[in-house]
């Protein structure tokens, strides 16, 4: 069994395609071919599924979960892109050795059928949507390097579309709605929710909580080692050293949960509050971010 897959994806060439009203990335093959493969893929008993909306800490939590799965705080050459259902070939993911941390941004109704049949453990990571928007904004800038007008146009479009389902994966709000619906329909599914802010403020406690969810016997020393190894600066350095393909790493910027305050206007912040308040009755994740940069009490 292969232990590592090379990163064959150039994200700048991954196009956004409409599929039955949902915008999704299309990489190696058409969505008409790829989505049925995701739905039908074989899930192994020790698989863990990492689910989150983009720009919410996917790479960060992937490394934490991978270390917990392997019982080692050393970095493994296998990277997140190797197991990313959305952009990687399902046939290649099937060749990976166990244990696997499968990553996805797909809305929950598009996930593999076997996660329900086998009650696969799901780890859902979420983040203040204000910070998600700002992080998206700077990622756009990273991919549009030499054209300032194109960047300005894209940024304006992004701000306009963020609150609608024109965004990838139905937007932050639509994605969160899919989680709430999934949990109501599948109350016995083992799932843990971890916020980016929680992980930032108390990484060791979060690592311990994740270990307990995964039913891993770990020591406080090991939890501390994982938390330290996955600190923002150390992880960025480690990812760069493992990046043998020399693909520019455009997913790491500051790792600051409150940096959005330096960029959002008061008007846009108030718009967030208005929509979050409207959504709070049907989506508990919306309620956590009303009027605050930090989640309300869990």
BADRENLUM-157780 format. One record per residue (C-alpha): residue number from 1; residue in three letters; y negated, z negated, x negated. Coordinates in steps of 0.001 Angstrom, whole numbers, plus 500000, padded with zeros to 6 digits. Each point is the difference from the previous one (the first is absolute). Layout:
<rogus>
+-----+------+--------+--------+--------+
: pos : code :  north :     up :   east :
+-----+------+--------+--------+--------+
: NUM :  ALA :      Y :      Z :      X :
...
+-----+------+--------+--------+--------+
</rogus>
This chain:
<rogus>
+-----+------+--------+--------+--------+
: pos : code :  north :     up :   east :
+-----+------+--------+--------+--------+
:   1 :  UNK : 500000 : 500000 : 500000 :
:   2 :  UNK : 496512 : 500794 : 498765 :
:   3 :  UNK : 497884 : 497011 : 499061 :
:   4 :  UNK : 496685 : 501796 : 499942 :
:   5 :  UNK : 498320 : 503040 : 501462 :
:   6 :  UNK : 497101 : 501757 : 498380 :
:   7 :  UNK : 496769 : 500157 : 501941 :
:   8 :  UNK : 499878 : 503634 : 501044 :
:   9 :  UNK : 497133 : 499559 : 502462 :
:  10 :  UNK : 496432 : 501035 : 499344 :
:  11 :  UNK : 498206 : 498201 : 502801 :
:  12 :  UNK : 497034 : 502348 : 499788 :
:  13 :  UNK : 502336 : 502814 : 501117 :
:  14 :  UNK : 501536 : 498035 : 502859 :
:  15 :  UNK : 498485 : 501432 : 503157 :
:  16 :  UNK : 499335 : 498341 : 503332 :
:  17 :  UNK : 501738 : 501585 : 502989 :
:  18 :  UNK : 499876 : 499294 : 503722 :
:  19 :  UNK : 503402 : 499132 : 501464 :
:  20 :  UNK : 500040 : 499449 : 503750 :
:  21 :  UNK : 496558 : 498412 : 499908 :
:  22 :  UNK : 500587 : 497909 : 496864 :
:  23 :  UNK : 498567 : 501049 : 496633 :
:  24 :  UNK : 502555 : 499533 : 497235 :
:  25 :  UNK : 500303 : 501106 : 496361 :
:  26 :  UNK : 502156 : 503033 : 499304 :
:  27 :  UNK : 501446 : 500307 : 496522 :
:  28 :  UNK : 503185 : 501817 : 498959 :
:  29 :  UNK : 501102 : 501256 : 503384 :
:  30 :  UNK : 498616 : 500414 : 503510 :
:  31 :  UNK : 499716 : 496935 : 502212 :
:  32 :  UNK : 502317 : 501720 : 502477 :
:  33 :  UNK : 502694 : 499729 : 497320 :
:  34 :  UNK : 498965 : 496763 : 498273 :
:  35 :  UNK : 499467 : 497661 : 502971 :
:  36 :  UNK : 503519 : 500477 : 501440 :
:  37 :  UNK : 501385 : 499225 : 496533 :
:  38 :  UNK : 498061 : 496719 : 499968 :
:  39 :  UNK : 501236 : 499111 : 503472 :
:  40 :  UNK : 503630 : 500763 : 499105 :
:  41 :  UNK : 500079 : 498623 : 496429 :
:  42 :  UNK : 502649 : 497479 : 499027 :
:  43 :  UNK : 498702 : 496471 : 499483 :
:  44 :  UNK : 501980 : 497672 : 497741 :
:  45 :  UNK : 500713 : 496391 : 500842 :
:  46 :  UNK : 497840 : 498646 : 497159 :
:  47 :  UNK : 497060 : 502371 : 500541 :
:  48 :  UNK : 496545 : 498553 : 500628 :
:  49 :  UNK : 497352 : 502085 : 501748 :
:  50 :  UNK : 496355 : 499624 : 498950 :
:  51 :  UNK : 497725 : 501129 : 502816 :
:  52 :  UNK : 496229 : 500161 : 499877 :
:  53 :  UNK : 497000 : 502121 : 500784 :
:  54 :  UNK : 498629 : 501811 : 496912 :
:  55 :  UNK : 497619 : 498138 : 497686 :
:  56 :  UNK : 501376 : 496601 : 501040 :
:  57 :  UNK : 501848 : 498957 : 496842 :
:  58 :  UNK : 503062 : 502266 : 500051 :
:  59 :  UNK : 500426 : 500311 : 496215 :
:  60 :  UNK : 499328 : 496290 : 499506 :
:  61 :  UNK : 502581 : 498760 : 502492 :
:  62 :  UNK : 502517 : 502624 : 498942 :
:  63 :  UNK : 500139 : 498490 : 496521 :
:  64 :  UNK : 500255 : 496441 : 501357 :
:  65 :  UNK : 502874 : 500935 : 502301 :
:  66 :  UNK : 501764 : 502016 : 497309 :
:  67 :  UNK : 499894 : 497035 : 497611 :
:  68 :  UNK : 501315 : 497656 : 502689 :
:  69 :  UNK : 502786 : 502423 : 500849 :
:  70 :  UNK : 501061 : 500351 : 496356 :
:  71 :  UNK : 499393 : 496357 : 499045 :
:  72 :  UNK : 497838 : 501014 : 497038 :
:  73 :  UNK : 496258 : 499870 : 499348 :
:  74 :  UNK : 500291 : 502935 : 497606 :
:  75 :  UNK : 498696 : 503372 : 501167 :
:  76 :  UNK : 502584 : 502585 : 500953 :
:  77 :  UNK : 499391 : 503675 : 499200 :
:  78 :  UNK : 500760 : 500918 : 503590 :
:  79 :  UNK : 496665 : 500292 : 501789 :
:  80 :  UNK : 498824 : 499854 : 503583 :
:  81 :  UNK : 499729 : 503775 : 500272 :
:  82 :  UNK : 503742 : 500227 : 499287 :
:  83 :  UNK : 500819 : 498191 : 503248 :
:  84 :  UNK : 497043 : 501090 : 502145 :
:  85 :  UNK : 501517 : 501460 : 503166 :
:  86 :  UNK : 496851 : 501893 : 500930 :
:  87 :  UNK : 499732 : 502151 : 496873 :
:  88 :  UNK : 503298 : 499821 : 498134 :
:  89 :  UNK : 503098 : 502050 : 500677 :
:  90 :  UNK : 502398 : 497940 : 502100 :
:  91 :  UNK : 502925 : 501514 : 498091 :
:  92 :  UNK : 498623 : 498586 : 496745 :
:  93 :  UNK : 499346 : 496566 : 501477 :
:  94 :  UNK : 503659 : 499946 : 501046 :
:  95 :  UNK : 500996 : 500354 : 496331 :
:  96 :  UNK : 498185 : 496847 : 498899 :
:  97 :  UNK : 501965 : 496958 : 498967 :
:  98 :  UNK : 499894 : 496791 : 502023 :
:  99 :  UNK : 497958 : 497901 : 500604 :
: 100 :  UNK : 497356 : 502227 : 501534 :
: 101 :  UNK : 496545 : 499194 : 501308 :
: 102 :  UNK : 499194 : 502867 : 502352 :
: 103 :  UNK : 496293 : 500570 : 500556 :
: 104 :  UNK : 498232 : 501742 : 502863 :
: 105 :  UNK : 496723 : 500339 : 501856 :
: 106 :  UNK : 501683 : 501623 : 502991 :
: 107 :  UNK : 499299 : 498527 : 503455 :
: 108 :  UNK : 502920 : 497823 : 501013 :
: 109 :  UNK : 501370 : 502405 : 502616 :
: 110 :  UNK : 500615 : 502572 : 497232 :
: 111 :  UNK : 502070 : 497697 : 497770 :
: 112 :  UNK : 503758 : 500462 : 499404 :
: 113 :  UNK : 502165 : 499187 : 503000 :
: 114 :  UNK : 502354 : 497902 : 497891 :
: 115 :  UNK : 497368 : 497356 : 499234 :
: 116 :  UNK : 500450 : 498835 : 503582 :
: 117 :  UNK : 503771 : 500451 : 500010 :
: 118 :  UNK : 500419 : 498031 : 496761 :
: 119 :  UNK : 497087 : 497590 : 500564 :
: 120 :  UNK : 498472 : 500962 : 496648 :
: 121 :  UNK : 497410 : 497575 : 498666 :
: 122 :  UNK : 496485 : 501411 : 500416 :
: 123 :  UNK : 497012 : 498808 : 497976 :
: 124 :  UNK : 496710 : 500969 : 501640 :
: 125 :  UNK : 496855 : 499740 : 497862 :
: 126 :  UNK : 496588 : 500273 : 501626 :
: 127 :  UNK : 496386 : 499776 : 498881 :
: 128 :  UNK : 496496 : 499641 : 501400 :
: 129 :  UNK : 499246 : 503468 : 501427 :
: 130 :  UNK : 496510 : 499832 : 498492 :
: 131 :  UNK : 501570 : 499773 : 496535 :
: 132 :  UNK : 502462 : 502761 : 500899 :
: 133 :  UNK : 497130 : 502340 : 500870 :
: 134 :  UNK : 498148 : 499248 : 496752 :
: 135 :  UNK : 503169 : 500472 : 497943 :
: 136 :  UNK : 500643 : 503331 : 501747 :
: 137 :  UNK : 496417 : 500997 : 499253 :
: 138 :  UNK : 500430 : 499485 : 496263 :
: 139 :  UNK : 503386 : 501705 : 499931 :
: 140 :  UNK : 498330 : 503071 : 501516 :
: 141 :  UNK : 497480 : 499832 : 497178 :
: 142 :  UNK : 502841 : 499860 : 497458 :
: 143 :  UNK : 501524 : 503203 : 501339 :
: 144 :  UNK : 496690 : 501869 : 500333 :
: 145 :  UNK : 498767 : 499526 : 496445 :
: 146 :  UNK : 497494 : 502748 : 499280 :
: 147 :  UNK : 498526 : 500806 : 503407 :
: 148 :  UNK : 497522 : 497376 : 501213 :
: 149 :  UNK : 499164 : 501930 : 503185 :
: 150 :  UNK : 503681 : 500264 : 500926 :
: 151 :  UNK : 500330 : 496255 : 499452 :
: 152 :  UNK : 496999 : 499230 : 502211 :
: 153 :  UNK : 501339 : 502238 : 502750 :
: 154 :  UNK : 503461 : 498441 : 499767 :
: 155 :  UNK : 498579 : 496472 : 500024 :
: 156 :  UNK : 497970 : 500708 : 503160 :
: 157 :  UNK : 503085 : 501515 : 501647 :
: 158 :  UNK : 502097 : 496997 : 498954 :
: 159 :  UNK : 497562 : 497485 : 501477 :
: 160 :  UNK : 499880 : 501978 : 503251 :
: 161 :  UNK : 503781 : 500422 : 500286 :
: 162 :  UNK : 501096 : 496527 : 498891 :
: 163 :  UNK : 499857 : 498534 : 503496 :
: 164 :  UNK : 501971 : 502837 : 501564 :
: 165 :  UNK : 503520 : 501356 : 499742 :
: 166 :  UNK : 498683 : 502922 : 497957 :
: 167 :  UNK : 500757 : 497871 : 496956 :
: 168 :  UNK : 503404 : 500160 : 498333 :
: 169 :  UNK : 502768 : 498003 : 501689 :
: 170 :  UNK : 497882 : 499605 : 503214 :
: 171 :  UNK : 497333 : 498033 : 498155 :
: 172 :  UNK : 499996 : 496270 : 499236 :
: 173 :  UNK : 499686 : 499056 : 503656 :
: 174 :  UNK : 502691 : 502368 : 501267 :
: 175 :  UNK : 502344 : 498930 : 497202 :
: 176 :  UNK : 499539 : 496330 : 500878 :
: 177 :  UNK : 500680 : 500810 : 503648 :
: 178 :  UNK : 503298 : 501599 : 498951 :
: 179 :  UNK : 501024 : 496739 : 498294 :
: 180 :  UNK : 499191 : 497891 : 503050 :
: 181 :  UNK : 501980 : 502364 : 502229 :
: 182 :  UNK : 502940 : 500050 : 497580 :
: 183 :  UNK : 500208 : 496210 : 499897 :
: 184 :  UNK : 499858 : 499689 : 503776 :
: 185 :  UNK : 502777 : 502560 : 500366 :
: 186 :  UNK : 502098 : 498544 : 497146 :
: 187 :  UNK : 499572 : 496205 : 500082 :
: 188 :  UNK : 503090 : 499416 : 497824 :
: 189 :  UNK : 498821 : 502202 : 497133 :
: 190 :  UNK : 499401 : 497891 : 496862 :
: 191 :  UNK : 496400 : 500679 : 499007 :
: 192 :  UNK : 497431 : 498071 : 497999 :
: 193 :  UNK : 496252 : 500648 : 500051 :
: 194 :  UNK : 498032 : 499426 : 496795 :
: 195 :  UNK : 496261 : 500581 : 499695 :
: 196 :  UNK : 498351 : 501416 : 496893 :
: 197 :  UNK : 497560 : 497096 : 500143 :
: 198 :  UNK : 502803 : 497426 : 500133 :
: 199 :  UNK : 501639 : 501589 : 496976 :
: 200 :  UNK : 496695 : 500030 : 498124 :
: 201 :  UNK : 499104 : 496364 : 500708 :
: 202 :  UNK : 503428 : 498489 : 499410 :
: 203 :  UNK : 502342 : 502456 : 498277 :
: 204 :  UNK : 502639 : 497479 : 498919 :
: 205 :  UNK : 500385 : 498554 : 503515 :
: 206 :  UNK : 500265 : 503520 : 501403 :
: 207 :  UNK : 502684 : 500936 : 497476 :
: 208 :  UNK : 501922 : 496869 : 500992 :
: 209 :  UNK : 499660 : 500850 : 503703 :
: 210 :  UNK : 501270 : 503517 : 499389 :
: 211 :  UNK : 502944 : 498685 : 497972 :
: 212 :  UNK : 500976 : 497703 : 502857 :
: 213 :  UNK : 499784 : 502895 : 502463 :
: 214 :  UNK : 502227 : 502116 : 497759 :
: 215 :  UNK : 502383 : 497033 : 499660 :
: 216 :  UNK : 499622 : 499953 : 496214 :
: 217 :  UNK : 500554 : 496752 : 498097 :
: 218 :  UNK : 497095 : 499754 : 497585 :
: 219 :  UNK : 498318 : 497306 : 497942 :
: 220 :  UNK : 496285 : 499147 : 500026 :
: 221 :  UNK : 499871 : 501239 : 496402 :
: 222 :  UNK : 501389 : 503395 : 501005 :
: 223 :  UNK : 497536 : 500283 : 502910 :
: 224 :  UNK : 497166 : 499266 : 497581 :
: 225 :  UNK : 501306 : 502639 : 497581 :
: 226 :  UNK : 500138 : 502644 : 502736 :
: 227 :  UNK : 496526 : 499086 : 501256 :
: 228 :  UNK : 498606 : 500232 : 496470 :
: 229 :  UNK : 501800 : 503254 : 499189 :
: 230 :  UNK : 498613 : 501579 : 503178 :
: 231 :  UNK : 496423 : 498878 : 499448 :
: 232 :  UNK : 497609 : 502941 : 500403 :
: 233 :  UNK : 499165 : 500604 : 496320 :
: 234 :  UNK : 503550 : 499480 : 498737 :
: 235 :  UNK : 501509 : 502238 : 502651 :
: 236 :  UNK : 497490 : 502790 : 499353 :
: 237 :  UNK : 500778 : 499834 : 496273 :
: 238 :  UNK : 503751 : 499952 : 500653 :
: 239 :  UNK : 499855 : 502955 : 502392 :
: 240 :  UNK : 497980 : 501996 : 497476 :
: 241 :  UNK : 502500 : 499247 : 497221 :
: 242 :  UNK : 502898 : 501114 : 502221 :
: 243 :  UNK : 498187 : 503114 : 501178 :
: 244 :  UNK : 501734 : 502448 : 497680 :
: 245 :  UNK : 498876 : 502988 : 502097 :
: 246 :  UNK : 496376 : 499094 : 499197 :
: 247 :  UNK : 498946 : 500399 : 503617 :
: 248 :  UNK : 496597 : 498274 : 500384 :
: 249 :  UNK : 500405 : 496682 : 501828 :
: 250 :  UNK : 497420 : 500179 : 502760 :
: 251 :  UNK : 501352 : 497158 : 502118 :
: 252 :  UNK : 498637 : 497125 : 497912 :
: 253 :  UNK : 496295 : 499244 : 500165 :
: 254 :  UNK : 498901 : 496337 : 500114 :
: 255 :  UNK : 502548 : 497957 : 501931 :
: 256 :  UNK : 497082 : 498064 : 501526 :
: 257 :  UNK : 500608 : 499086 : 503643 :
: 258 :  UNK : 496270 : 499571 : 500698 :
: 259 :  UNK : 498591 : 503039 : 498194 :
: 260 :  UNK : 499473 : 501699 : 503371 :
: 261 :  UNK : 496937 : 497774 : 500485 :
: 262 :  UNK : 498283 : 501924 : 497220 :
: 263 :  UNK : 500375 : 503315 : 501813 :
: 264 :  UNK : 500094 : 499671 : 503793 :
: 265 :  UNK : 496759 : 500080 : 501968 :
: 266 :  UNK : 499244 : 497318 : 502576 :
: 267 :  UNK : 500270 : 502616 : 502743 :
: 268 :  UNK : 503474 : 501081 : 498882 :
: 269 :  UNK : 501139 : 496373 : 499667 :
: 270 :  UNK : 498825 : 499345 : 503566 :
: 271 :  UNK : 501866 : 503101 : 501156 :
: 272 :  UNK : 503172 : 498559 : 498478 :
: 273 :  UNK : 499478 : 496725 : 501855 :
: 274 :  UNK : 499456 : 501775 : 503309 :
: 275 :  UNK : 503191 : 502044 : 499729 :
: 276 :  UNK : 502043 : 497111 : 498600 :
: 277 :  UNK : 498918 : 497873 : 502949 :
: 278 :  UNK : 500979 : 502719 : 502459 :
: 279 :  UNK : 503413 : 500341 : 498346 :
: 280 :  UNK : 500695 : 496278 : 499618 :
: 281 :  UNK : 501687 : 499625 : 503386 :
: 282 :  UNK : 502720 : 502524 : 499174 :
: 283 :  UNK : 500183 : 499728 : 496225 :
: 284 :  UNK : 500053 : 496567 : 498310 :
: 285 :  UNK : 499195 : 501544 : 496613 :
: 286 :  UNK : 496629 : 501151 : 501312 :
: 287 :  UNK : 499080 : 496471 : 501077 :
: 288 :  UNK : 500506 : 498660 : 496470 :
: 289 :  UNK : 497043 : 501931 : 498622 :
: 290 :  UNK : 497314 : 499503 : 502629 :
: 291 :  UNK : 496786 : 498771 : 498405 :
: 292 :  UNK : 501573 : 499089 : 496672 :
: 293 :  UNK : 501172 : 501493 : 496727 :
: 294 :  UNK : 502988 : 497670 : 500053 :
: 295 :  UNK : 502827 : 499780 : 502534 :
: 296 :  UNK : 499670 : 497210 : 502523 :
: 297 :  UNK : 502633 : 497267 : 499909 :
: 298 :  UNK : 503477 : 501460 : 500198 :
+-----+------+--------+--------+--------+
</rogus>
